[in-house]
Amino acid sequence: MSASCHLSSRNLCSILLSGSLMLGLGAAAFAQQEAAPKPPAYNKVIGEVTSIDPSGSKMSVKQDGGVVIDVPLDANTSFMLVPPGEKDLRKATRIELKDLVTGDRVYARSRKVEGQDQTPAVSVIVMSRNDVAQQQAKSREDWQKRGLAGKVAAVDPAAKTITITLQTAAGPKPLVVDTDDKTTFRRYSPDSVKFADAKPSQLAEIAPGNNLRVLGDKSEDGARIHAEQIVSGSFRNIAGTIVSVDAANHQIKLNDLITKKPVTVTVNDDTNLRKLAPWMAGMIARLQSGGAAAGPGAPGAAGAANASVPQRPAGGGQWQGGSGGAAGGQGGGQWQGGQGGAGGPGGGMGRMDPNQMLDRAPHFELADLKPGDALVISSSNGSDPSRATAITVVAGVEPILAAAPAGGANRQSSAGAGGGMWNLDMAMPQ
């Protein structure tokens, strides 16, 4: 039996997509054969192919942690292509090095030899970049249809339940998340903004105040959801106005609106930079100030904000459901509702998901920002409150911050709507 056959009963698709790996070497069988030799030890490299040497002597692989490593190859290296979802190597297709392209996901194994850092790979299991893209698209679609996101309000280890707070058009709503032994848990790494770097986790790691996404089927009354997958993390949200922008060094300096202290925010290649359209920011501002019932002309700061926010034009692709919608527009897209305007019958905002709205907002460049612009930023929790590495930066949020209560008394985190209306920090699992 070849070395690669040891993986025939493993979920290879999961290994290649998530980077997690569990190897079973048949220890129980060997325990009954004391004289049997120990199986060889292997070095393992999992990641994305970044380059292939023209001589065929090596390939460079960017591991999920971001480190690029050269994997030696030789004439004895075997290459096996695994189709999406396949769990058995016997159904894999044998390919050659020339069939690999940059962007492919690979799991390369090489024998450990004392005195040598890296020996040529014995086997390379491959998932093509096209298959990876299709798998991620399918997963994202499933999370958009059956996934929910909220803040953790309580955890009951004995009952294996988590209560989260959902932000809805009618205001905050509790949802009980039921877990069992089949529920899979992953948790964002404190030093990474990528979902690919999320680590296997467990219920015990989840605490009140965490952000959480859950995939599963809701009960008929909508009060509970049976979790198939849970992704959690602890994050920091910041809202502030820009003092300066250093595009060359990928940094933004801003004044935190709550702490009144300066914060230096670093942006990297993984940071999600999005700018809300005025009508979109106005819609969220209305929800922040009391939901659809507040409507244009509501008293206080929200009314002032609503009066100055352009309404979404009729037509287009950001609405779902009947005519009218929340701002009086018509057409299909990201909203579901019935007849009437922002304060009328039907409300038009019954199933808004600001996370999906954010996914569809246009990207911007750091150089597009200028002093005085308002931002909502999410980052992982760090030890230095004066510095942060951004997971998501959202511009065009002036109407949202203007609609928040004076002094921020009812704001969540420091970001007002940024902390409460959606989970900026929770990248959509793929």
C-alpha positions as CSV (number, residue, x, y, z in Angstrom):
1,M,0.0,0.0,0.0
2,S,1.3,3.4,-0.9
3,A,1.8,6.1,1.7
4,S,-1.0,8.2,0.2
5,C,-3.5,5.5,0.9
6,H,-3.4,6.3,4.6
7,L,-5.7,9.3,3.7
8,S,-8.3,7.3,1.9
9,S,-10.9,7.6,4.7
10,R,-10.4,11.3,5.4
11,N,-12.4,14.2,4.2
12,L,-9.8,15.6,1.8
13,C,-12.0,18.5,0.7
14,S,-12.1,19.7,4.3
15,I,-8.4,19.3,4.7
16,L,-7.6,21.3,1.6
17,L,-10.1,24.1,2.1
18,S,-9.7,24.8,5.8
19,G,-6.0,23.8,6.4
20,S,-7.0,21.6,9.3
21,L,-5.5,18.1,9.3
22,M,-6.0,14.9,11.3
23,L,-3.9,11.9,10.3
24,G,-4.8,8.4,11.4
25,L,-2.0,5.9,11.1
26,G,-3.8,2.8,12.3
27,A,-2.3,2.8,15.7
28,A,-4.8,0.2,17.0
29,A,-3.8,-2.3,14.3
30,F,-0.1,-1.8,15.0
31,A,-0.6,-2.3,18.8
32,Q,-1.2,-5.9,18.2
33,Q,2.0,-6.3,16.1
34,E,4.8,-5.3,18.5
35,A,7.4,-6.3,15.9
36,A,5.9,-4.2,13.1
37,P,8.0,-1.3,12.1
38,K,6.9,2.2,12.9
39,P,5.4,4.1,9.9
40,P,7.6,6.8,8.5
41,A,7.2,10.4,9.9
42,Y,6.2,13.1,7.4
43,N,6.6,16.8,7.0
44,K,3.3,18.4,5.8
45,V,2.7,21.5,3.8
46,I,-0.8,22.8,3.2
47,G,-1.6,25.9,1.2
48,E,-1.9,27.7,-2.2
49,V,0.6,27.3,-5.0
50,T,2.3,30.6,-5.7
51,S,4.9,29.5,-8.2
52,I,6.3,26.4,-9.9
53,D,10.0,26.3,-10.9
54,P,10.4,25.8,-14.7
55,S,12.9,23.0,-14.0
56,G,10.2,21.1,-12.0
57,S,12.5,20.8,-9.0
58,K,10.3,22.7,-6.6
59,M,7.1,24.7,-6.1
60,S,6.4,27.5,-3.7
61,V,3.4,27.2,-1.4
62,K,1.8,29.9,0.7
63,Q,0.6,28.3,3.8
64,D,-2.6,29.3,5.5
65,G,-0.7,31.2,8.1
66,G,0.9,33.4,5.4
67,V,4.4,31.8,5.3
68,V,5.7,30.8,1.9
69,I,7.7,27.6,1.8
70,D,9.6,25.9,-1.1
71,V,8.5,22.2,-1.5
72,P,11.2,20.1,-3.3
73,L,9.9,17.8,-6.0
74,D,11.6,14.9,-8.0
75,A,10.7,12.2,-10.5
76,N,9.2,10.0,-7.8
77,T,6.7,12.7,-6.5
78,S,3.1,11.6,-7.2
79,F,0.3,14.1,-7.9
80,M,-3.4,13.3,-7.2
81,L,-6.3,15.5,-8.2
82,V,-9.2,15.4,-5.7
83,P,-12.7,16.5,-6.9
84,P,-14.8,18.7,-4.5
85,G,-16.4,16.7,-1.7
86,E,-14.5,13.5,-2.4
87,K,-13.5,11.5,0.7
88,D,-11.6,8.6,-0.9
89,L,-8.3,8.8,-2.7
90,R,-9.3,5.7,-4.7
91,K,-11.5,8.0,-6.7
92,A,-8.8,10.7,-7.2
93,T,-7.2,11.2,-10.6
94,R,-3.5,10.9,-11.2
95,I,-2.0,14.0,-12.8
96,E,1.4,15.4,-13.5
97,L,3.3,18.5,-12.4
98,K,2.5,20.2,-15.7
99,D,-1.2,20.1,-14.8
100,L,-0.7,22.3,-11.7
101,V,-1.3,26.1,-11.9
102,T,-0.8,28.9,-9.4
103,G,-3.7,29.2,-7.1
104,D,-4.3,25.5,-6.8
105,R,-4.6,24.2,-3.2
106,V,-2.2,21.4,-2.3
107,Y,-1.3,19.1,0.6
108,A,2.3,17.9,0.1
109,R,4.0,15.2,2.2
110,S,7.7,14.5,2.4
111,R,9.5,12.0,4.6
112,K,11.4,13.3,7.6
113,V,15.0,12.4,7.3
114,E,17.4,13.2,10.2
115,G,19.9,16.0,9.2
116,Q,17.7,17.2,6.3
117,D,15.4,20.2,6.5
118,Q,13.1,19.2,3.6
119,T,13.2,16.1,1.3
120,P,11.4,15.9,-2.0
121,A,7.6,15.4,-1.7
122,V,6.4,11.8,-1.8
123,S,2.9,12.8,-2.7
124,V,1.0,16.0,-3.5
125,I,-2.8,16.0,-3.2
126,V,-4.3,18.8,-5.3
127,M,-7.6,20.6,-5.4
128,S,-7.8,22.9,-8.5
129,R,-8.3,26.6,-7.9
130,N,-11.5,26.4,-10.0
131,D,-12.9,23.7,-7.8
132,V,-11.9,25.7,-4.7
133,A,-13.7,28.8,-6.1
134,Q,-16.9,26.7,-6.8
135,Q,-16.8,25.2,-3.3
136,Q,-16.4,28.6,-1.7
137,A,-19.2,30.0,-3.8
138,K,-21.5,27.1,-2.8
139,S,-20.6,27.5,0.9
140,R,-21.1,31.3,0.8
141,E,-24.5,30.9,-0.8
142,D,-25.5,28.4,2.0
143,W,-24.3,30.8,4.7
144,Q,-26.3,33.6,3.1
145,K,-29.4,31.5,3.0
146,R,-29.2,29.7,6.3
147,G,-26.7,31.7,8.3
148,L,-27.3,34.3,11.0
149,A,-24.9,36.6,12.9
150,G,-25.2,38.3,16.3
151,K,-23.6,39.1,19.6
152,V,-23.4,36.4,22.3
153,A,-25.7,37.3,25.2
154,A,-25.3,34.1,27.3
155,V,-23.9,30.6,27.2
156,D,-25.3,27.5,28.9
157,P,-22.7,24.7,28.8
158,A,-25.1,22.2,30.6
159,A,-27.8,22.7,28.0
160,K,-25.3,23.2,25.2
161,T,-27.1,26.4,24.1
162,I,-25.9,29.9,23.2
163,T,-28.2,32.9,23.2
164,I,-27.3,35.6,20.7
165,T,-28.8,39.0,20.0
166,L,-29.9,39.6,16.4
167,Q,-30.3,43.1,15.1
168,T,-33.6,43.3,13.2
169,A,-35.8,46.0,11.8
170,A,-38.0,45.7,14.9
171,G,-35.0,46.0,17.2
172,P,-32.8,43.6,19.0
173,K,-34.2,40.0,19.1
174,P,-32.8,37.0,21.1
175,L,-32.2,33.7,19.4
176,V,-31.3,30.4,21.1
177,V,-28.6,28.4,19.3
178,D,-28.9,24.7,20.0
179,T,-25.7,22.7,19.6
180,D,-24.9,19.0,19.8
181,D,-22.0,16.6,19.3
182,K,-22.2,17.1,15.5
183,T,-21.9,20.9,15.6
184,T,-18.5,22.1,14.4
185,F,-16.9,25.1,16.0
186,R,-14.3,27.4,14.6
187,R,-12.8,30.6,16.1
188,Y,-11.0,33.5,14.6
189,S,-7.4,33.8,15.4
190,P,-6.6,36.9,17.5
191,D,-3.8,37.8,15.1
192,S,-5.5,37.2,11.8
193,V,-8.4,38.7,9.9
194,K,-8.8,35.8,7.5
195,F,-11.5,33.1,7.9
196,A,-9.0,30.6,6.5
197,D,-7.0,31.1,9.6
198,A,-9.9,30.3,12.0
199,K,-9.0,27.4,14.3
200,P,-11.0,24.4,15.4
201,S,-12.8,25.4,18.6
202,Q,-15.4,24.3,21.2
203,L,-18.4,25.6,23.0
204,A,-16.3,26.4,26.1
205,E,-14.3,29.1,24.2
206,I,-17.4,31.2,23.5
207,A,-18.2,34.0,26.0
208,P,-20.8,36.8,26.3
209,G,-19.8,39.7,24.1
210,N,-18.3,37.6,21.4
211,N,-19.4,37.9,17.8
212,L,-20.9,34.7,16.3
213,R,-22.1,33.3,13.0
214,V,-24.2,30.2,13.0
215,L,-25.3,28.0,10.1
216,G,-28.4,25.8,10.5
217,D,-32.1,25.4,10.3
218,K,-34.4,27.7,12.3
219,S,-37.4,26.4,14.2
220,E,-40.9,27.2,12.9
221,D,-41.4,30.0,15.3
222,G,-38.0,31.5,14.5
223,A,-36.9,31.5,18.2
224,R,-34.2,28.8,17.9
225,I,-31.7,27.5,15.4
226,H,-30.1,24.0,15.3
227,A,-26.4,24.7,14.7
228,E,-24.5,22.7,12.1
229,Q,-21.5,25.1,12.1
230,I,-20.5,28.0,14.4
231,V,-17.8,30.6,13.9
232,S,-17.0,32.9,16.8
233,G,-14.5,35.6,17.7
234,S,-13.7,38.5,20.0
235,F,-13.3,41.9,18.2
236,R,-13.0,45.6,18.8
237,N,-15.1,48.1,16.9
238,I,-14.0,51.8,16.5
239,A,-15.8,54.8,15.1
240,G,-14.0,58.0,14.5
241,T,-13.0,60.8,12.2
242,I,-9.8,60.8,10.2
243,V,-6.9,62.9,11.3
244,S,-4.4,61.8,8.6
245,V,-3.9,59.1,6.0
246,D,-0.5,57.6,5.2
247,A,-1.3,55.5,2.1
248,A,2.4,54.6,1.6
249,N,2.7,53.0,5.0
250,H,-0.9,51.7,5.0
251,Q,-2.0,53.6,8.1
252,I,-4.9,55.8,9.2
253,K,-4.8,58.0,12.2
254,L,-8.2,58.9,13.6
255,N,-9.9,60.2,16.8
256,D,-12.1,57.6,18.5
257,L,-15.5,59.2,19.0
258,I,-16.1,57.4,22.3
259,T,-12.7,57.4,24.1
260,K,-11.7,60.8,22.5
261,K,-8.2,59.4,22.1
262,P,-6.2,59.0,18.9
263,V,-5.9,55.5,17.3
264,T,-3.4,54.4,14.6
265,V,-5.0,51.8,12.4
266,T,-2.9,49.6,10.1
267,V,-4.5,48.3,6.9
268,N,-3.1,45.2,5.1
269,D,-3.9,43.2,2.0
270,D,-6.6,41.2,3.8
271,T,-8.5,44.3,5.1
272,N,-12.0,44.7,3.6
273,L,-12.4,48.4,2.5
274,R,-16.0,49.3,1.7
275,K,-17.9,52.5,1.2
276,L,-21.7,52.7,1.8
277,A,-23.9,54.6,-0.7
278,P,-25.7,57.5,0.9
279,W,-29.1,55.8,0.6
280,M,-27.7,52.6,2.2
281,A,-26.1,54.6,5.1
282,G,-29.4,56.5,5.6
283,M,-31.4,53.2,5.7
284,I,-29.1,51.9,8.5
285,A,-29.3,55.2,10.3
286,R,-33.1,54.9,10.4
287,L,-32.8,51.5,11.9
288,Q,-30.2,52.7,14.4
289,S,-32.6,55.5,15.5
290,G,-35.6,53.2,16.0
291,G,-36.3,51.1,12.9
292,A,-38.7,51.6,10.1
293,A,-41.4,53.0,12.3
294,A,-39.3,56.1,12.9
295,G,-39.5,57.0,9.3
296,P,-38.3,60.3,7.7
297,G,-38.8,63.3,10.0
298,A,-38.5,61.4,13.3
299,P,-37.6,63.7,16.1
300,G,-34.1,64.3,17.4
301,A,-30.8,63.6,15.7
302,A,-32.3,60.8,13.6
303,G,-34.8,63.1,12.1
304,A,-32.1,65.5,11.1
305,A,-30.1,62.7,9.6
306,N,-33.0,61.3,7.7
307,A,-33.9,64.7,6.3
308,S,-30.4,65.1,4.7
309,V,-30.0,61.5,3.5
310,P,-30.7,60.9,-0.2
311,Q,-33.3,58.2,-0.8
312,R,-32.6,55.2,-2.9
313,P,-33.8,55.8,-6.4
314,A,-36.5,53.6,-7.8
315,G,-35.5,50.4,-9.5
316,G,-32.1,48.7,-9.3
317,G,-30.8,45.6,-7.6
318,Q,-30.9,46.1,-3.9
319,W,-34.4,45.2,-3.0
320,Q,-36.6,42.1,-2.7
321,G,-40.3,41.7,-2.1
322,G,-43.3,43.8,-2.9
323,S,-43.4,47.3,-4.3
324,G,-42.7,50.4,-2.2
325,G,-39.9,49.1,0.0
326,A,-38.4,50.9,2.9
327,A,-37.5,54.0,1.0
328,G,-40.3,54.0,-1.5
329,G,-38.3,52.4,-4.3
330,Q,-39.3,49.3,-6.3
331,G,-37.3,46.4,-7.7
332,G,-35.3,43.4,-6.7
333,G,-32.1,42.8,-4.6
334,Q,-31.3,42.7,-0.9
335,W,-34.5,43.7,0.9
336,Q,-37.7,42.0,1.5
337,G,-40.9,43.7,2.4
338,G,-44.4,44.7,1.5
339,Q,-46.2,47.8,0.4
340,G,-45.5,51.2,1.8
341,G,-42.6,53.6,2.6
342,A,-40.3,53.7,5.6
343,G,-43.2,54.2,8.1
344,G,-46.0,52.7,6.2
345,P,-47.7,49.3,6.1
346,G,-45.3,46.5,5.5
347,G,-42.3,48.5,6.4
348,G,-40.3,47.0,3.6
349,M,-37.3,46.1,5.9
350,G,-38.4,42.8,7.4
351,R,-35.4,40.7,6.3
352,M,-32.6,43.2,5.8
353,D,-29.1,41.7,6.4
354,P,-26.6,44.6,6.7
355,N,-23.8,42.1,6.4
356,Q,-24.9,41.2,2.8
357,M,-25.4,44.9,2.1
358,L,-21.8,45.5,3.1
359,D,-20.6,42.6,0.9
360,R,-22.1,44.4,-2.0
361,A,-20.9,47.9,-1.2
362,P,-18.1,49.1,-3.5
363,H,-14.4,48.8,-2.6
364,F,-12.3,51.9,-2.1
365,E,-8.6,52.6,-1.9
366,L,-6.8,54.1,1.1
367,A,-5.8,57.0,-1.0
368,D,-9.4,57.9,-1.5
369,L,-9.8,58.9,2.2
370,K,-9.1,62.4,3.5
371,P,-9.0,64.1,6.9
372,G,-12.4,64.7,8.4
373,D,-14.0,61.6,6.9
374,A,-15.9,59.3,9.3
375,L,-15.1,55.6,9.5
376,V,-16.3,52.5,11.3
377,I,-13.5,50.1,11.8
378,S,-13.3,46.6,13.2
379,S,-10.2,44.9,14.4
380,S,-9.0,42.0,16.5
381,N,-8.5,42.7,20.2
382,G,-4.9,43.8,20.9
383,S,-2.9,44.7,24.0
384,D,-2.4,48.3,22.9
385,P,-5.6,50.3,22.7
386,S,-3.9,53.1,20.7
387,R,-3.2,50.8,17.8
388,A,-5.2,48.4,15.7
389,T,-5.0,46.2,12.6
390,A,-8.2,46.6,10.6
391,I,-10.3,43.7,9.5
392,T,-13.0,45.9,7.9
393,V,-13.0,49.7,7.2
394,V,-16.3,51.2,6.2
395,A,-16.5,54.7,4.9
396,G,-19.7,56.8,4.1
397,V,-21.0,56.3,7.6
398,E,-21.6,59.9,8.6
399,P,-25.5,59.5,8.6
400,I,-25.2,56.4,10.8
401,L,-23.0,58.2,13.4
402,A,-25.2,61.3,13.3
403,A,-28.3,59.1,14.1
404,A,-26.7,57.5,17.2
405,P,-27.9,58.9,20.5
406,A,-25.9,61.9,21.9
407,G,-23.0,60.8,23.9
408,G,-23.1,57.3,22.6
409,A,-25.2,56.0,25.6
410,N,-26.9,53.3,23.6
411,R,-24.0,52.5,21.3
412,Q,-22.5,49.0,21.2
413,S,-18.7,48.9,21.4
414,S,-17.5,52.3,20.3
415,A,-19.0,52.1,16.9
416,G,-22.7,52.7,17.4
417,A,-24.4,51.1,14.4
418,G,-21.1,49.7,13.4
419,G,-21.0,47.4,16.4
420,G,-24.7,46.7,16.6
421,M,-26.2,46.7,13.2
422,W,-23.9,44.1,11.7
423,N,-20.8,42.1,12.5
424,L,-18.1,44.0,10.5
425,D,-15.5,41.7,11.9
426,M,-17.1,38.4,11.0
427,A,-16.0,37.5,7.5
428,M,-18.4,35.3,5.7
429,P,-17.2,31.7,6.1
430,Q,-16.3,29.8,2.9
